[in-house]
Amino acid sequence: TGFSNNKLIAGFLPYKDAYFHYLAGREIISGNLIPTFNLASSWRPLYAGFLSILLLLSGINLQASLAIITAMTAIACYLASRQVFKTFGTWPAAIFITLLYLYAHKVIGESGTEQVGLLFGCLGFYLLWQAAIQKNLATLLLGTVTLTTALSIRAGAFFILPMLILWAGWIFRKGKRFSVGIAS
């Protein structure tokens, strides 16, 4: 688009934090450590590692890597909204996917952490919802790890983790008021 802001130059070239994430991904591919002079990627090394894997798979092509991230995010958002649709119907799912889009449309195509945080957040949401439906502890654990990874990639609502413990104790209660075994 040619749009420039404090993250992009000419609609594509990463600037500031996005540049440092890209630089850290390239440094990992080269066998070097993440540079400590940039706090953006030093504080979020999971994203730099994820980006380096995609850069390696795409032949160090940032456009292809961002396209892969966008496709993966779209699939994760679809899966999450599909779960909402199955449980609550069309209108709640439409509102849910619209809110996801309103968040994501500003960060699509940027090499910042927001999009990958959304990717792992939606996957975690999908897995946790599946765990609630199937009453499957393995899926609950995988969903919790995925959601925690999302919070580590893009700092967010950490208060959700203790609430997740209370939610799991309620969902897996097996006829009791609360399952302390699951919650602890």
C-alpha positions as CSV (number, residue, x, y, z in Angstrom):
1,T,0.0,0.0,0.0
2,G,2.9,2.3,0.5
3,F,1.5,3.3,4.0
4,S,4.1,4.3,6.5
5,N,3.7,4.6,10.3
6,N,5.8,4.0,13.3
7,K,6.1,0.2,12.5
8,L,6.3,0.1,8.7
9,I,8.1,2.0,6.0
10,A,6.4,2.0,2.5
11,G,3.8,-0.5,3.7
12,F,6.3,-3.4,4.1
13,L,9.7,-2.6,5.5
14,P,9.8,-3.2,9.3
15,Y,10.8,-0.3,11.5
16,K,11.6,0.0,15.2
17,D,10.3,-3.1,17.1
18,A,9.3,-4.9,14.0
19,Y,12.7,-4.4,12.5
20,F,14.4,-5.8,15.7
21,H,12.2,-8.9,15.6
22,Y,13.1,-9.5,12.0
23,L,16.8,-8.9,12.8
24,A,16.6,-11.3,15.8
25,G,15.1,-14.0,13.5
26,R,17.9,-13.5,11.0
27,E,20.5,-13.7,13.7
28,I,19.1,-17.0,15.0
29,I,19.2,-18.4,11.5
30,S,22.9,-17.3,11.3
31,G,23.6,-19.2,14.5
32,N,24.0,-16.1,16.6
33,L,22.3,-15.1,19.8
34,I,19.4,-12.6,19.9
35,P,21.1,-9.2,20.1
36,T,20.7,-7.6,23.6
37,F,20.8,-4.0,22.4
38,N,17.2,-4.3,21.3
39,L,14.8,-4.9,24.1
40,A,11.8,-5.8,21.8
41,S,13.1,-9.2,20.7
42,S,15.1,-9.8,23.9
43,W,11.9,-9.6,25.9
44,R,10.0,-11.8,23.5
45,P,12.4,-14.4,22.3
46,L,9.6,-17.0,21.4
47,Y,8.4,-14.7,18.6
48,A,12.0,-14.3,17.2
49,G,12.4,-18.1,17.3
50,F,9.0,-18.7,15.5
51,L,9.9,-16.0,12.9
52,S,13.3,-17.6,12.3
53,I,11.7,-21.0,11.6
54,L,9.4,-19.4,9.1
55,L,12.2,-17.4,7.6
56,L,14.3,-20.5,7.3
57,L,11.4,-22.4,5.6
58,S,10.8,-19.6,3.2
59,G,14.4,-19.0,2.2
60,I,14.7,-15.8,4.3
61,N,11.8,-14.3,2.5
62,L,10.0,-12.0,4.9
63,Q,6.9,-11.6,2.6
64,A,6.4,-15.3,2.4
65,S,6.9,-15.7,6.1
66,L,4.3,-13.0,6.9
67,A,1.9,-14.6,4.4
68,I,2.3,-18.0,6.3
69,I,1.7,-16.2,9.6
70,T,-1.4,-14.6,8.1
71,A,-2.7,-17.8,6.7
72,M,-2.1,-19.6,10.0
73,T,-3.8,-16.8,12.0
74,A,-6.8,-16.9,9.6
75,I,-7.2,-20.7,10.2
76,A,-6.9,-20.3,14.0
77,C,-9.5,-17.5,14.0
78,Y,-11.8,-19.6,11.9
79,L,-11.4,-22.6,14.2
80,A,-12.2,-20.5,17.3
81,S,-15.2,-18.9,15.7
82,R,-16.4,-22.3,14.5
83,Q,-16.5,-23.4,18.1
84,V,-18.5,-20.4,19.1
85,F,-20.9,-21.1,16.2
86,K,-21.4,-24.8,17.2
87,T,-22.2,-23.7,20.8
88,F,-24.1,-20.5,20.5
89,G,-25.1,-20.1,16.9
90,T,-24.7,-17.6,14.0
91,W,-24.9,-14.2,15.6
92,P,-22.4,-14.8,18.5
93,A,-20.0,-16.4,16.0
94,A,-20.4,-13.4,13.6
95,I,-19.8,-10.9,16.4
96,F,-16.8,-13.0,17.6
97,I,-15.1,-13.2,14.2
98,T,-15.8,-9.5,13.5
99,L,-14.1,-8.5,16.8
100,L,-11.1,-10.7,15.9
101,Y,-11.0,-9.1,12.5
102,L,-11.2,-5.6,13.9
103,Y,-8.1,-6.4,16.1
104,A,-6.2,-8.3,13.4
105,H,-6.7,-6.1,10.3
106,K,-4.3,-3.4,11.6
107,V,-1.4,-5.9,12.2
108,I,-1.8,-8.1,9.1
109,G,1.4,-8.0,7.2
110,E,3.6,-6.6,9.9
111,S,6.4,-8.4,11.6
112,G,5.3,-7.5,15.1
113,T,4.2,-9.9,17.8
114,E,0.5,-9.1,17.8
115,Q,-0.5,-11.4,14.9
116,V,1.4,-14.4,16.3
117,G,-0.1,-13.7,19.7
118,L,-3.5,-13.8,18.1
119,L,-2.7,-17.0,16.3
120,F,-1.7,-18.9,19.5
121,G,-4.4,-17.2,21.5
122,C,-7.1,-18.4,19.1
123,L,-5.6,-21.9,19.0
124,G,-5.5,-22.0,22.8
125,F,-9.2,-20.8,22.9
126,Y,-10.2,-23.5,20.4
127,L,-8.4,-26.2,22.4
128,L,-9.8,-25.1,25.7
129,W,-13.3,-25.1,24.3
130,Q,-12.7,-28.6,22.9
131,A,-11.5,-29.7,26.3
132,A,-14.7,-28.4,27.9
133,I,-16.9,-30.2,25.4
134,Q,-15.0,-33.5,25.5
135,K,-14.0,-33.3,29.2
136,N,-10.5,-34.3,28.0
137,L,-7.6,-33.4,30.3
138,A,-4.9,-33.8,27.7
139,T,-6.7,-31.2,25.5
140,L,-7.0,-29.0,28.5
141,L,-3.3,-29.2,29.2
142,L,-2.4,-28.5,25.5
143,G,-4.8,-25.6,25.4
144,T,-3.4,-24.1,28.5
145,V,0.2,-24.5,27.2
146,T,-0.9,-22.9,23.9
147,L,-2.6,-20.0,25.6
148,T,0.4,-19.5,27.9
149,T,2.6,-19.4,24.8
150,A,0.4,-16.8,23.3
151,L,0.8,-14.7,26.5
152,S,4.6,-15.2,26.3
153,I,4.7,-14.1,22.7
154,R,2.6,-11.1,23.1
155,A,2.1,-9.9,26.6
156,G,-1.6,-9.7,27.4
157,A,-4.2,-10.5,30.0
158,F,-2.1,-12.6,32.4
159,F,-5.1,-12.5,34.8
160,I,-6.7,-15.1,32.6
161,L,-4.3,-17.8,33.9
162,P,-5.7,-18.0,37.5
163,M,-9.2,-17.6,36.0
164,L,-8.4,-20.6,33.8
165,I,-7.7,-22.7,36.9
166,L,-11.1,-21.8,38.4
167,W,-12.8,-22.5,35.1
168,A,-11.2,-25.9,34.8
169,G,-12.3,-26.7,38.3
170,W,-15.8,-25.8,37.4
171,I,-16.0,-27.6,34.0
172,F,-14.4,-30.9,35.3
173,R,-16.4,-31.0,38.5
174,K,-18.1,-34.4,37.9
175,G,-21.3,-33.7,39.8
176,K,-19.6,-31.8,42.7
177,R,-19.6,-28.1,43.1
178,F,-15.9,-27.7,42.3
179,S,-13.1,-30.1,41.4
180,V,-10.1,-29.3,43.5
181,G,-8.1,-32.0,41.9
182,I,-8.3,-30.4,38.5
183,A,-7.8,-26.9,39.8
184,S,-4.6,-27.7,41.7
